Amino acid sequence: MKNPENIATRKSSEKILNVLTKSIDQLVGGSADLAGSNNTKTKYHKIIKPGDFNGNYIHYGVREHAMCGAMNGIALHSNLIPYGGTFLIFSDYCKPSIRLSALMGQRVIYVMTHDSIGLGEDGPTHQPIEQLSGLRAIPNLNVFRPADTIETFECWELALMNKKTPSVLALTRQKTILISNKFLKENKCSKGAYEVSRSNNIVNLTIFASGSEVNLAQEVSHKLATQNIYSKVISVPCQEIFEKQNKNYKEKILNETKYKCSIEAGSTDCWKKYLGSYGISFGINEFGKSAPYKDVYEHFELTAEKIIMKIKKIIDK
């Protein structure tokens, strides 16, 4: 990739939507009065208005529940592909309709931005903590949390390909660093989890992460290597798809090392199944704080230095 940009994954989503809305007539977009923040509207959209339905974008207003119910209706009515945006914290308003789209096996795409404490100053009322775990508990729902632009493109592709499964795209407000500057023919996210880097051929620690925390996991891995603790970093953009992989692939990802940890700026509940007896989960199990996002990460000890200290205590036991 030439001149790669470090941008928020909500902005990456906007870039791919500029391509998709130009080429896929069935896509019907929208937002619950947050189009400018969700980045769901492109220059190729025409607004659907009273008396004029010859368009492909709906301003739903501040009506998350109604928006998601309408998207279910659109998906059931024809071969149209509805997507709509709001903040991840407001997925609670959407939950009944999300559950129904999963139950009915409808291709509905929920674009949910501001996916963590990384939204910063909007504070604990807007910082999702338990929402990812709650959504991951819904059967037949793919919850995607891409780490960078490439993963965002790949997750959009998977959301469109899965005709019988709705998708949530959990996207960042803050910029992320590309975990790779190469577009590959293979869609790595199609495995749900995959190795993005390792600091040595032989490793004794596996670091799982999703979204913006993949960058933090790579920083931890690099700094541990300077102290002769070698690790591999596993990006987990979609736990639900990973669970469907064959036994050999899952064992390769999960069972190479005795020591494991997960890093995600949210509830730790949904990571414990991967960590075993010698694992530690770095996350947040309380409400957030209002401050610049880097300060909030520092407050919750989601920094390379704090994580490394705790990892070393476990390995040195």
ChimeraX attribute file (.defattr): number of C-alpha atoms within 10 A of each C-alpha:
attribute: neighborCount
match mode: 1-to-1
recipient: residues
	/A:1	8
	/A:2	6
	/A:3	6
	/A:4	12
	/A:5	15
	/A:6	16
	/A:7	17
	/A:8	22
	/A:9	33
	/A:10	28
	/A:11	23
	/A:12	23
	/A:13	25
	/A:14	19
	/A:15	17
	/A:16	18
	/A:17	23
	/A:18	16
	/A:19	12
	/A:20	17
	/A:21	19
	/A:22	13
	/A:23	11
	/A:24	12
	/A:25	11
	/A:26	14
	/A:27	19
	/A:28	22
	/A:29	27
	/A:30	29
	/A:31	30
	/A:32	22
	/A:33	17
	/A:34	20
	/A:35	20
	/A:36	9
	/A:37	17
	/A:38	26
	/A:39	22
	/A:40	26
	/A:41	26
	/A:42	19
	/A:43	9
	/A:44	15
	/A:45	19
	/A:46	16
	/A:47	17
	/A:48	16
	/A:49	12
	/A:50	6
	/A:51	6
	/A:52	8
	/A:53	12
	/A:54	10
	/A:55	13
	/A:56	19
	/A:57	24
	/A:58	23
	/A:59	19
	/A:60	20
	/A:61	14
	/A:62	13
	/A:63	16
	/A:64	24
	/A:65	19
	/A:66	16
	/A:67	24
	/A:68	30
	/A:69	17
	/A:70	16
	/A:71	27
	/A:72	25
	/A:73	15
	/A:74	19
	/A:75	19
	/A:76	17
	/A:77	9
	/A:78	9
	/A:79	12
	/A:80	17
	/A:81	22
	/A:82	24
	/A:83	27
	/A:84	28
	/A:85	30
	/A:86	27
	/A:87	26
	/A:88	26
	/A:89	22
	/A:90	20
	/A:91	25
	/A:92	14
	/A:93	14
	/A:94	20
	/A:95	17
	/A:96	13
	/A:97	20
	/A:98	28
	/A:99	17
	/A:100	15
	/A:101	27
	/A:102	21
	/A:103	16
	/A:104	15
	/A:105	18
	/A:106	26
	/A:107	28
	/A:108	31
	/A:109	26
	/A:110	27
	/A:111	27
	/A:112	24
	/A:113	28
	/A:114	26
	/A:115	29
	/A:116	30
	/A:117	32
	/A:118	25
	/A:119	23
	/A:120	23
	/A:121	16
	/A:122	17
	/A:123	19
	/A:124	19
	/A:125	12
	/A:126	22
	/A:127	27
	/A:128	26
	/A:129	25
	/A:130	18
	/A:131	19
	/A:132	26
	/A:133	16
	/A:134	15
	/A:135	18
	/A:136	18
	/A:137	13
	/A:138	16
	/A:139	12
	/A:140	19
	/A:141	25
	/A:142	26
	/A:143	26
	/A:144	31
	/A:145	27
	/A:146	31
	/A:147	27
	/A:148	28
	/A:149	27
	/A:150	23
	/A:151	27
	/A:152	28
	/A:153	20
	/A:154	19
	/A:155	28
	/A:156	21
	/A:157	16
	/A:158	18
	/A:159	22
	/A:160	16
	/A:161	11
	/A:162	15
	/A:163	14
	/A:164	17
	/A:165	21
	/A:166	27
	/A:167	27
	/A:168	28
	/A:169	27
	/A:170	25
	/A:171	29
	/A:172	30
	/A:173	23
	/A:174	21
	/A:175	17
	/A:176	22
	/A:177	19
	/A:178	19
	/A:179	18
	/A:180	15
	/A:181	14
	/A:182	11
	/A:183	10
	/A:184	9
	/A:185	6
	/A:186	8
	/A:187	16
	/A:188	18
	/A:189	24
	/A:190	18
	/A:191	20
	/A:192	22
	/A:193	26
	/A:194	20
	/A:195	16
	/A:196	15
	/A:197	17
	/A:198	20
	/A:199	19
	/A:200	13
	/A:201	8
	/A:202	12
	/A:203	17
	/A:204	15
	/A:205	23
	/A:206	27
	/A:207	26
	/A:208	27
	/A:209	28
	/A:210	24
	/A:211	28
	/A:212	28
	/A:213	22
	/A:214	29
	/A:215	20
	/A:216	21
	/A:217	28
	/A:218	24
	/A:219	15
	/A:220	21
	/A:221	24
	/A:222	19
	/A:223	16
	/A:224	21
	/A:225	15
	/A:226	10
	/A:227	9
	/A:228	10
	/A:229	18
	/A:230	20
	/A:231	27
	/A:232	27
	/A:233	26
	/A:234	23
	/A:235	29
	/A:236	26
	/A:237	31
	/A:238	24
	/A:239	19
	/A:240	21
	/A:241	19
	/A:242	19
	/A:243	13
	/A:244	11
	/A:245	15
	/A:246	10
	/A:247	9
	/A:248	9
	/A:249	13
	/A:250	16
	/A:251	11
	/A:252	12
	/A:253	19
	/A:254	19
	/A:255	14
	/A:256	15
	/A:257	16
	/A:258	16
	/A:259	21
	/A:260	26
	/A:261	23
	/A:262	25
	/A:263	24
	/A:264	24
	/A:265	26
	/A:266	24
	/A:267	21
	/A:268	20
	/A:269	15
	/A:270	16
	/A:271	21
	/A:272	14
	/A:273	8
	/A:274	16
	/A:275	20
	/A:276	14
	/A:277	10
	/A:278	12
	/A:279	22
	/A:280	21
	/A:281	22
	/A:282	22
	/A:283	21
	/A:284	23
	/A:285	14
	/A:286	12
	/A:287	16
	/A:288	25
	/A:289	21
	/A:290	17
	/A:291	18
	/A:292	15
	/A:293	20
	/A:294	15
	/A:295	17
	/A:296	20
	/A:297	20
	/A:298	13
	/A:299	13
	/A:300	18
	/A:301	15
	/A:302	21
	/A:303	18
	/A:304	18
	/A:305	14
	/A:306	13
	/A:307	19
	/A:308	14
	/A:309	11
	/A:310	12
	/A:311	19
	/A:312	13
	/A:313	9
	/A:314	13
	/A:315	15
	/A:316	6
	/A:317	5
